[in-house]
């Protein structure tokens, strides 16, 4: 196993998270965050390559090119677009990504129009209790029931249009980030700015300790995960396995935690690769990284988009537990540093399925999944008493 401890610089990770959260990047408006991430990768010693639309690939060279490993996170976030300029000068919105309008209500936002930016607030259609009384509380929740009030002198559709604001303009929601001394971090868009910070912290650890890896490591940063595209077009043929870093949902009925690593066993697209997932769990056990497993029913990630695009790669998902995902989210630095350390250890770990160096090969070397019966204590009937309340027939 790797000789390096892979200590994660928590201060660096949190500083990068702060910087990422300060850059608006709703899906479709990601150029600025792509520039920031590319410059940081270059500063760390990697050479980022950009696709036409701006997804990033930065390859850290290892002992082999084929059988490469990929670590992927996404730069884009939730947001909104202008659907309609209303007669009262305010703006009807449609969401970018899947999220509830109840978390948009009351938010401060930046609107990106052709002439420049405008500030504003997203409000319910009935926002004043002094005017609407109890109707404020009975108004339904949904995007048709909110509007964007821009901070400009306008009370009509014509006045708003004269400002250069139009249908399709992007709306970015303020993150309201707060980092507490006890390790908790509250903000919008921790999904997946925190994942990007985790990936950068793993790169920093590998570079600081001059770690040699058995294969090339592709650090990938996608720009359209929130709308389902994700890693569809950035996976190259030499990549044999891909680990996605994203949020895990800490909520009733889920096993995720805001501490340690959450290893996803499946999401709505199906189970993740058995062998890759087991390798990650084994690394947690061997290096005393706290972890738990979870299954997500209403969730998909960059891994799903890669598989659906036809890429024959092993996939896994490592998550940092997020409370109130796609709302006003909360995480803990313990989870972030745990995932970052596991990613660095994974990058340096030995290659165990040699046939993964080839895209297609014979049965020789094909891995096995357990089929033998597990060891169990011998059954002794005397250990089993009569059912509670049972009496004699006599």
C-alpha positions as CSV (number, residue, x, y, z in Angstrom):
1,X,0.0,0.0,0.0
2,X,1.1,3.6,-0.3
3,X,4.1,4.6,1.9
4,X,2.8,8.2,2.1
5,X,0.3,9.2,4.9
6,X,-1.3,11.7,2.5
7,X,-1.9,14.4,5.0
8,X,-4.5,16.9,3.7
9,X,-3.9,20.6,4.2
10,X,-7.3,21.5,5.6
11,X,-6.6,25.3,5.5
12,X,-5.8,25.0,1.8
13,X,-9.0,23.0,1.2
14,X,-11.2,25.5,3.0
15,X,-9.5,28.5,1.3
16,X,-10.2,26.9,-2.1
17,X,-13.8,26.2,-1.1
18,X,-14.3,29.9,-0.1
19,X,-12.8,31.0,-3.4
20,X,-15.0,28.7,-5.5
21,X,-18.1,29.8,-3.6
22,X,-17.3,33.4,-4.4
23,X,-17.6,32.7,-8.1
24,X,-21.1,32.3,-9.6
25,X,-21.4,29.3,-11.9
26,X,-24.9,28.1,-12.6
27,X,-24.9,25.5,-15.4
28,X,-24.4,27.3,-18.7
29,X,-22.5,30.3,-17.1
30,X,-19.3,28.6,-15.9
31,X,-16.5,30.3,-17.8
32,X,-15.2,32.3,-14.8
33,X,-15.0,29.3,-12.5
34,X,-13.3,27.3,-15.2
35,X,-10.6,30.0,-15.4
36,X,-10.1,29.9,-11.7
37,X,-9.8,26.1,-11.4
38,X,-7.5,25.9,-14.4
39,X,-5.2,28.6,-12.9
40,X,-5.1,26.7,-9.6
41,X,-4.3,23.4,-11.3
42,X,-1.5,25.1,-13.2
43,X,-0.1,26.6,-10.0
44,X,-0.1,23.1,-8.5
45,X,2.0,21.9,-11.4
46,X,-0.5,20.2,-13.7
47,X,-1.3,21.2,-17.3
48,X,-5.1,21.6,-17.7
49,X,-6.8,21.0,-21.0
50,X,-10.2,22.4,-21.8
51,X,-12.9,21.0,-24.0
52,X,-14.7,23.4,-26.4
53,X,-17.3,24.3,-23.7
54,X,-14.9,24.4,-20.8
55,X,-14.8,21.0,-19.1
56,X,-11.3,20.5,-17.6
57,X,-8.9,17.6,-17.9
58,X,-5.6,17.7,-16.0
59,X,-3.5,14.5,-16.2
60,X,-1.0,13.8,-13.5
61,X,1.4,11.3,-15.1
62,X,2.0,7.9,-13.6
63,X,3.9,4.8,-14.6
64,X,1.4,3.8,-17.3
65,X,-0.9,5.7,-19.6
66,X,-3.4,2.9,-20.2
67,X,-5.6,1.8,-17.3
68,X,-5.7,5.3,-16.1
69,X,-7.8,6.4,-13.1
70,X,-10.1,9.5,-13.2
71,X,-11.3,11.6,-10.3
72,X,-14.2,13.9,-11.2
73,X,-16.1,16.7,-9.6
74,X,-18.4,19.3,-11.2
75,X,-18.0,23.1,-11.3
76,X,-21.6,24.0,-12.2
77,X,-24.3,24.7,-9.7
78,X,-28.0,25.2,-9.5
79,X,-29.5,28.5,-10.6
80,X,-32.2,29.9,-12.7
81,X,-33.0,31.7,-16.0
82,X,-35.4,34.4,-16.9
83,X,-38.5,32.8,-18.5
84,X,-40.6,35.9,-18.9
85,X,-40.4,39.7,-18.4
86,X,-43.7,40.4,-16.7
87,X,-46.0,43.4,-17.2
88,X,-45.0,44.7,-13.7
89,X,-41.4,44.8,-14.7
90,X,-40.5,41.8,-12.6
91,X,-39.2,38.5,-13.9
92,X,-40.6,35.0,-14.0
93,X,-37.9,32.3,-13.5
94,X,-37.3,28.7,-14.4
95,X,-34.8,26.6,-12.5
96,X,-31.5,25.4,-13.7
97,X,-31.2,21.9,-12.3
98,X,-33.7,20.2,-10.1
99,X,-34.5,22.1,-6.9
100,X,-37.5,23.5,-5.1
101,X,-38.6,27.1,-5.3
102,X,-39.0,27.1,-1.5
103,X,-35.2,27.4,-1.2
104,X,-35.2,30.3,-3.7
105,X,-37.7,32.4,-1.8
106,X,-35.9,35.3,-0.1
107,X,-32.6,34.8,-1.8
108,X,-30.4,37.6,-3.0
109,X,-29.2,37.0,-6.6
110,X,-27.2,38.4,-9.4
111,X,-28.8,38.6,-12.9
112,X,-26.4,38.3,-15.8
113,X,-27.7,40.2,-18.8
114,X,-25.9,41.3,-22.0
115,X,-25.3,44.9,-20.8
116,X,-24.0,43.8,-17.4
117,X,-25.2,42.5,-14.0
118,X,-28.1,43.5,-11.8
119,X,-28.8,42.6,-8.2
120,X,-32.2,41.5,-7.0
121,X,-34.3,39.3,-4.7
122,X,-36.5,36.3,-5.4
123,X,-39.8,36.8,-3.7
124,X,-43.2,35.0,-3.5
125,X,-45.9,36.6,-5.6
126,X,-47.6,37.5,-2.3
127,X,-44.7,38.7,-0.2
128,X,-46.3,41.2,2.2
129,X,-48.3,40.1,5.2
130,X,-49.5,43.7,5.6
131,X,-51.1,43.4,2.2
132,X,-52.1,39.8,1.8
133,X,-52.5,38.7,5.4
134,X,-52.9,34.9,5.6
135,X,-52.6,34.5,1.9
136,X,-48.9,34.8,2.4
137,X,-49.0,31.5,4.1
138,X,-51.4,29.7,1.8
139,X,-49.6,30.6,-1.5
140,X,-48.4,27.3,-3.1
141,X,-44.7,26.5,-3.4
142,X,-43.3,26.4,-6.9
143,X,-41.5,28.4,-9.5
144,X,-44.7,29.8,-11.0
145,X,-45.3,31.4,-7.6
146,X,-42.1,33.4,-7.2
147,X,-40.7,36.3,-9.2
148,X,-37.4,38.2,-9.3
149,X,-37.5,41.8,-8.2
150,X,-34.5,43.6,-9.7
151,X,-33.0,46.5,-7.9
152,X,-33.5,49.0,-10.7
153,X,-36.0,51.7,-11.5
154,X,-38.7,49.8,-13.4
155,X,-42.4,49.2,-13.0
156,X,-43.2,47.8,-16.5
157,X,-42.1,45.3,-19.1
158,X,-40.9,48.0,-21.4
159,X,-38.7,49.6,-18.7
160,X,-37.2,46.3,-17.8
161,X,-36.5,45.4,-21.4
162,X,-35.0,48.9,-21.9
163,X,-32.4,47.9,-19.3
164,X,-31.2,45.1,-21.6
165,X,-32.8,42.4,-19.5
166,X,-34.4,39.6,-21.5
167,X,-35.6,36.0,-21.6
168,X,-32.8,33.5,-21.0
169,X,-30.6,35.7,-18.8
170,X,-28.9,33.7,-16.1
171,X,-29.6,34.2,-12.4
172,X,-27.0,33.1,-9.8
173,X,-28.0,32.8,-6.1
174,X,-25.8,34.2,-3.4
175,X,-24.0,31.4,-1.4
176,X,-24.1,33.1,2.0
177,X,-21.1,31.0,3.1
178,X,-20.3,30.8,6.8
179,X,-17.3,28.8,8.1
180,X,-17.5,28.0,11.8
181,X,-14.6,27.3,14.2
182,X,-16.1,23.9,15.0
183,X,-15.7,22.7,11.4
184,X,-19.2,23.2,10.1
185,X,-19.7,25.1,6.8
186,X,-23.0,26.5,5.7
187,X,-23.6,27.7,2.2
188,X,-25.6,27.2,-1.0
189,X,-23.8,25.2,-3.7
190,X,-21.6,23.1,-1.6
191,X,-22.8,20.6,-4.2
192,X,-20.3,20.4,-5.8
193,X,-17.9,23.3,-5.0
194,X,-16.9,21.3,-2.0
195,X,-16.1,18.3,-4.2
196,X,-13.9,20.5,-6.4
197,X,-12.1,21.8,-3.3
198,X,-11.6,18.1,-2.2
199,X,-10.1,17.2,-5.6
200,X,-7.7,20.2,-5.5
201,X,-6.7,19.3,-2.0
202,X,-5.9,15.7,-3.1
203,X,-3.8,17.1,-6.0
204,X,-2.0,19.4,-3.5
205,X,-1.2,16.4,-1.2
206,X,0.1,14.3,-4.1
207,X,2.3,17.1,-5.4
208,X,3.6,18.1,-1.9
209,X,4.7,14.5,-1.2
210,X,6.0,13.9,-4.7
211,X,3.9,10.7,-4.9
212,X,4.4,8.3,-7.8
213,X,1.3,6.6,-9.1
214,X,1.0,3.3,-10.9
215,X,-1.1,4.8,-13.7
216,X,-2.0,8.3,-15.0
217,X,-4.5,10.1,-12.8
218,X,-7.0,12.2,-14.8
219,X,-8.5,15.0,-12.7
220,X,-11.7,16.0,-14.4
221,X,-14.0,19.0,-13.7
222,X,-17.3,19.0,-15.5
223,X,-19.6,21.9,-16.2
224,X,-23.1,20.5,-16.8
225,X,-23.7,17.9,-14.1
226,X,-26.8,19.6,-12.6
227,X,-28.6,19.1,-15.9
228,X,-27.6,15.5,-16.3
229,X,-24.7,15.9,-18.9
230,X,-21.8,15.7,-16.5
231,X,-18.9,13.5,-17.6
232,X,-20.6,12.3,-20.8
233,X,-17.9,13.8,-23.2
234,X,-14.7,14.1,-21.2
235,X,-13.8,10.4,-20.5
236,X,-11.0,9.2,-22.8
237,X,-10.4,5.6,-23.8
238,X,-7.4,5.0,-21.6
239,X,-9.4,5.6,-18.4
240,X,-10.3,2.3,-16.8
241,X,-11.9,3.5,-13.6
242,X,-13.6,6.8,-12.4
243,X,-14.4,8.0,-8.9
244,X,-16.9,10.8,-8.6
245,X,-16.7,13.2,-5.7
246,X,-20.1,14.7,-4.8
247,X,-22.5,15.2,-1.9
248,X,-24.3,12.6,0.1
249,X,-27.7,13.3,1.5
250,X,-27.9,13.2,5.3
251,X,-31.6,12.9,5.9
252,X,-34.0,10.5,7.6
253,X,-33.9,7.1,5.8
254,X,-30.3,7.7,4.6
255,X,-27.1,6.3,6.1
256,X,-24.9,9.2,5.0
257,X,-23.1,11.3,7.6
258,X,-21.5,14.8,7.8
259,X,-18.4,13.0,9.1
260,X,-16.0,10.6,7.4
261,X,-16.5,9.2,3.9
262,X,-19.8,8.1,2.6
263,X,-19.3,5.3,0.0
264,X,-22.3,5.2,-2.4
265,X,-23.3,1.6,-3.3
266,X,-25.9,2.7,-5.8
267,X,-27.9,5.6,-7.1
268,X,-31.0,5.8,-9.3
269,X,-28.9,4.6,-12.3
270,X,-28.1,1.4,-10.5
271,X,-25.2,-0.2,-8.5
272,X,-21.7,1.2,-8.7
273,X,-18.8,-1.1,-9.7
274,X,-18.4,-3.9,-7.2
275,X,-14.6,-4.1,-7.4
276,X,-13.8,-0.4,-7.4
277,X,-16.2,0.3,-4.5
278,X,-14.7,-2.6,-2.5
279,X,-11.2,-1.2,-3.1
280,X,-12.2,2.2,-1.7
281,X,-13.8,0.6,1.3
282,X,-10.7,-1.5,1.9
283,X,-8.5,1.6,1.7
284,X,-10.7,3.2,4.4
285,X,-10.3,0.2,6.6
286,X,-6.5,0.0,6.1
287,X,-5.9,3.7,6.8
288,X,-8.5,4.2,9.6
289,X,-10.6,6.6,7.6
290,X,-14.2,6.6,9.1
291,X,-16.8,5.6,6.5
292,X,-20.3,4.5,6.0
293,X,-22.2,3.1,3.0
294,X,-25.4,4.5,1.5
295,X,-27.8,4.0,-1.4
296,X,-29.4,7.1,-3.1
297,X,-32.8,6.7,-4.7
298,X,-33.3,10.2,-6.2
299,X,-29.8,11.0,-7.2
300,X,-27.4,10.7,-10.1
301,X,-23.9,12.0,-10.7
302,X,-21.1,12.4,-13.2
303,X,-20.6,8.6,-13.0
304,X,-24.1,8.0,-14.4
305,X,-23.7,10.3,-17.3
306,X,-20.4,8.6,-18.3
307,X,-21.9,5.2,-18.3
308,X,-25.0,6.3,-20.1
309,X,-22.8,7.9,-22.8
310,X,-21.3,4.5,-23.5
311,X,-18.0,4.7,-21.7
312,X,-16.8,1.3,-20.5
313,X,-15.3,2.4,-17.2
314,X,-15.6,1.2,-13.6
315,X,-17.4,3.8,-11.6
316,X,-17.8,4.7,-7.9
317,X,-19.1,7.6,-6.0
318,X,-17.5,9.0,-2.8
319,X,-19.6,11.6,-0.9
320,X,-19.2,14.1,1.8
321,X,-22.4,14.2,3.8
322,X,-24.6,17.3,3.2
323,X,-27.5,18.3,5.2
324,X,-30.4,19.9,3.2
325,X,-28.9,19.1,-0.2
326,X,-30.1,21.5,-3.0
327,X,-31.2,23.9,-0.3
328,X,-29.2,25.9,2.2
329,X,-26.6,23.2,2.7
330,X,-24.3,22.2,5.6
331,X,-21.1,20.1,5.7
332,X,-18.2,19.5,8.1
333,X,-14.5,19.7,7.3
334,X,-14.0,16.2,8.8
335,X,-15.9,14.7,5.8
336,X,-14.0,16.9,3.3
337,X,-10.6,16.0,4.5
338,X,-11.6,12.3,4.9
339,X,-12.7,12.1,1.2
340,X,-9.6,14.1,0.0
341,X,-7.2,11.8,1.9
342,X,-9.0,8.7,0.5
343,X,-8.7,10.1,-3.0
344,X,-5.0,10.7,-2.7
345,X,-4.5,7.2,-1.3
346,X,-6.5,5.7,-4.1
347,X,-4.4,7.5,-6.7
348,X,-1.3,6.0,-5.2
349,X,-2.6,2.5,-4.6
350,X,-1.4,-0.5,-6.6
351,X,-3.2,-1.6,-9.7
352,X,-5.0,-4.8,-8.8
353,X,-6.9,-5.8,-12.0
354,X,-4.2,-5.9,-14.6
355,X,-6.5,-6.7,-17.4
356,X,-8.0,-3.2,-17.0
357,X,-5.0,-2.0,-18.9
358,X,-6.7,-3.2,-22.0
359,X,-10.1,-2.0,-23.3
360,X,-11.0,-5.6,-24.4
361,X,-9.3,-8.8,-23.5
362,X,-10.0,-12.5,-22.8
363,X,-11.3,-14.2,-19.6
364,X,-7.8,-14.5,-18.1
365,X,-7.5,-12.2,-15.2
366,X,-11.2,-11.3,-15.1
367,X,-12.0,-10.7,-11.4
368,X,-14.3,-12.8,-9.2
369,X,-17.1,-11.8,-6.9
370,X,-17.6,-13.8,-3.7
371,X,-20.0,-16.8,-4.1
372,X,-19.0,-19.1,-1.1
373,X,-21.2,-19.3,1.9
374,X,-20.0,-17.0,4.7
375,X,-18.7,-18.4,7.9
376,X,-21.4,-18.5,10.6
377,X,-21.5,-19.7,14.2
378,X,-22.8,-23.3,14.5
379,X,-26.5,-23.5,15.2
380,X,-27.4,-25.0,18.6
381,X,-31.1,-25.6,19.2
382,X,-30.6,-25.2,23.0
383,X,-29.6,-21.6,22.4
384,X,-33.1,-20.9,21.1
385,X,-35.7,-20.7,23.8
386,X,-39.5,-21.0,23.4
387,X,-41.3,-17.9,22.0
388,X,-42.1,-15.3,24.6
389,X,-45.4,-16.1,26.3
390,X,-45.4,-19.7,25.0
391,X,-46.8,-22.3,27.5
392,X,-46.8,-26.1,27.7
393,X,-49.4,-28.2,25.9
394,X,-49.7,-30.5,28.9
